Amino acid sequence: MSRGRLQRFRRLEARERRRAVRALAAVGVCELALRVVSFKIILRALQWRADHAAPVDSDVAAVTHWIERVDPLVPGERSCLRRALSAYWLLGGAPGVELRLSARPERGRLHGHAWVREGSRDVMRAGRFGRVKPLLAVAASSSRETLKGSRLRAGSRLNTSAV
């Protein structure tokens, strides 16, 4: 970390420093999980978190702001999936917040996109996938059948870098 970044970090209020550290930890853990754990297990962990634990932070705008800011600092492939999973982990259980995943074929390849939605508003960039019906939406108190019934299966490979 550069000296300028460290000085800016130290000038933040304590609450914002905590948010930045939580976001950095969430992005790092999600990057690791995406590399070593099946996607089905990640979805089940997110569903459990949403159903059984209080959100780490309920300020959706602040969480998404910090996820976007710290994402470039974490090694690995920067992707909408990593950012959306991280944000949902921190916001999971908050009323009206859901993780959305979508995919569509494009030039012979399957391209995917992930984003977070609060109520009827996309809070992390939905990009050109915003009008596409999601294959999977994970929210608090949704049934286990949501995960079982999705067309997105464990081991599925989505190219999220092209979006």
C-alpha positions as CSV (number, residue, x, y, z in Angstrom):
1,M,0.0,0.0,0.0
2,S,1.4,3.4,-0.9
3,R,2.1,6.0,1.7
4,G,-0.6,8.3,0.3
5,R,-3.2,5.6,0.5
6,L,-2.2,4.8,4.1
7,Q,-2.5,8.5,5.0
8,R,-5.9,8.8,3.4
9,F,-7.0,5.7,5.2
10,R,-5.9,7.0,8.6
11,R,-7.8,10.3,8.0
12,L,-11.1,8.4,7.6
13,E,-13.5,8.3,10.4
14,A,-13.4,5.1,12.5
15,R,-16.7,3.9,11.1
16,E,-15.4,4.3,7.5
17,R,-12.1,2.6,8.3
18,R,-14.1,-0.4,9.7
19,R,-16.2,-0.5,6.5
20,A,-13.1,-0.4,4.3
21,V,-11.4,-3.2,6.3
22,R,-14.6,-5.4,6.2
23,A,-15.0,-4.8,2.4
24,L,-11.3,-5.7,1.8
25,A,-11.7,-8.9,3.9
26,A,-15.0,-9.8,2.2
27,V,-13.5,-9.4,-1.3
28,G,-10.4,-11.4,-0.3
29,V,-12.5,-14.2,1.2
30,C,-14.8,-14.3,-1.9
31,E,-11.8,-14.4,-4.2
32,L,-10.4,-17.4,-2.3
33,A,-13.8,-19.1,-2.1
34,L,-14.3,-18.8,-5.9
35,R,-10.9,-20.5,-6.4
36,V,-11.2,-23.4,-4.0
37,V,-14.9,-24.1,-3.2
38,S,-17.7,-25.2,-5.5
39,F,-20.2,-22.5,-6.5
40,K,-23.0,-24.5,-5.0
41,I,-21.4,-24.3,-1.6
42,I,-20.8,-20.6,-1.9
43,L,-24.5,-20.1,-2.7
44,R,-25.6,-22.2,0.2
45,A,-23.3,-20.3,2.6
46,L,-24.8,-17.0,1.3
47,Q,-28.3,-18.3,1.8
48,W,-27.5,-19.5,5.3
49,R,-25.9,-16.1,6.1
50,A,-29.0,-14.3,4.9
51,D,-31.4,-16.5,6.8
52,H,-29.5,-16.8,10.1
53,A,-27.3,-13.8,10.7
54,A,-27.8,-10.1,10.9
55,P,-26.2,-7.9,8.2
56,V,-22.7,-6.8,9.0
57,D,-23.7,-3.3,7.7
58,S,-27.2,-2.3,6.6
59,D,-26.0,0.9,4.7
60,V,-26.2,-0.5,1.2
61,A,-24.7,2.6,-0.4
62,A,-21.7,2.6,1.9
63,V,-21.0,-1.2,1.5
64,T,-21.2,-1.1,-2.3
65,H,-19.0,2.1,-2.3
66,W,-16.3,0.3,-0.3
67,I,-16.5,-2.9,-2.2
68,E,-15.9,-1.0,-5.5
69,R,-13.0,0.9,-3.9
70,V,-11.1,-2.0,-2.5
71,D,-11.7,-4.5,-5.3
72,P,-8.6,-3.4,-7.3
73,L,-6.4,-3.9,-4.2
74,V,-7.2,-7.7,-4.0
75,P,-5.1,-10.0,-6.2
76,G,-7.0,-12.1,-8.7
77,E,-9.4,-11.6,-11.5
78,R,-11.6,-8.5,-10.9
79,S,-15.2,-9.5,-11.7
80,C,-18.7,-8.5,-11.0
81,L,-19.2,-11.9,-9.4
82,R,-16.5,-11.3,-6.8
83,R,-17.9,-7.8,-6.0
84,A,-21.5,-9.0,-5.9
85,L,-20.7,-11.9,-3.6
86,S,-18.7,-9.7,-1.3
87,A,-21.4,-7.1,-1.1
88,Y,-24.1,-9.7,-0.5
89,W,-22.1,-11.3,2.3
90,L,-21.9,-8.0,4.1
91,L,-25.5,-7.1,3.4
92,G,-27.1,-10.5,3.6
93,G,-30.2,-10.6,5.7
94,A,-30.9,-6.9,5.2
95,P,-34.6,-6.4,4.1
96,G,-35.1,-6.3,0.4
97,V,-31.5,-7.0,-0.6
98,E,-30.8,-9.9,-3.0
99,L,-28.0,-11.2,-5.1
100,R,-28.8,-11.7,-8.7
101,L,-27.0,-13.9,-11.2
102,S,-27.7,-14.0,-14.9
103,A,-26.1,-15.5,-18.1
104,R,-26.6,-15.4,-21.8
105,P,-24.8,-16.8,-24.8
106,E,-22.8,-14.3,-26.8
107,R,-20.7,-15.2,-29.8
108,G,-20.6,-18.9,-28.9
109,R,-19.7,-18.4,-25.2
110,L,-21.7,-18.1,-22.1
111,H,-21.3,-14.7,-20.5
112,G,-22.5,-14.1,-16.9
113,H,-23.2,-11.2,-14.7
114,A,-23.8,-10.8,-11.0
115,W,-25.2,-7.8,-9.2
116,V,-26.9,-6.8,-5.9
117,R,-30.4,-5.4,-5.9
118,E,-32.2,-3.5,-3.1
119,G,-36.0,-3.6,-3.6
120,S,-36.5,-2.5,-7.2
121,R,-33.2,-0.7,-7.6
122,D,-29.9,-2.2,-8.7
123,V,-27.2,-1.0,-6.3
124,M,-24.2,-2.6,-8.0
125,R,-23.9,-2.1,-11.7
126,A,-26.3,-4.3,-13.6
127,G,-24.8,-3.2,-16.9
128,R,-26.4,-4.5,-20.0
129,F,-27.8,-7.5,-18.1
130,G,-30.1,-5.3,-16.0
131,R,-33.1,-6.1,-18.2
132,V,-32.4,-9.8,-18.4
133,K,-34.4,-12.0,-16.1
134,P,-31.9,-13.5,-13.5
135,L,-31.3,-17.2,-13.5
136,L,-30.9,-17.1,-9.7
137,A,-31.8,-14.6,-7.0
138,V,-30.7,-15.2,-3.5
139,A,-32.5,-13.3,-0.7
140,A,-33.2,-13.8,3.0
141,S,-35.9,-16.3,3.8
142,S,-36.0,-17.7,0.3
143,S,-36.6,-21.4,0.1
144,R,-33.9,-24.0,-0.4
145,E,-35.8,-24.9,-3.6
146,T,-34.5,-21.6,-5.1
147,L,-31.0,-23.0,-5.1
148,K,-32.0,-26.5,-6.1
149,G,-34.3,-25.4,-8.9
150,S,-31.9,-23.0,-10.5
151,R,-30.5,-23.7,-13.9
152,L,-27.1,-22.6,-12.7
153,R,-25.4,-25.8,-11.4
154,A,-22.3,-26.3,-9.3
155,G,-19.3,-26.5,-11.5
156,S,-20.8,-24.2,-14.1
157,R,-18.2,-21.9,-15.6
158,L,-19.4,-18.4,-16.4
159,N,-17.2,-15.9,-18.2
160,T,-17.8,-12.8,-16.0
161,S,-14.8,-10.9,-17.1
162,A,-16.2,-9.9,-20.5
163,V,-19.1,-8.0,-18.9
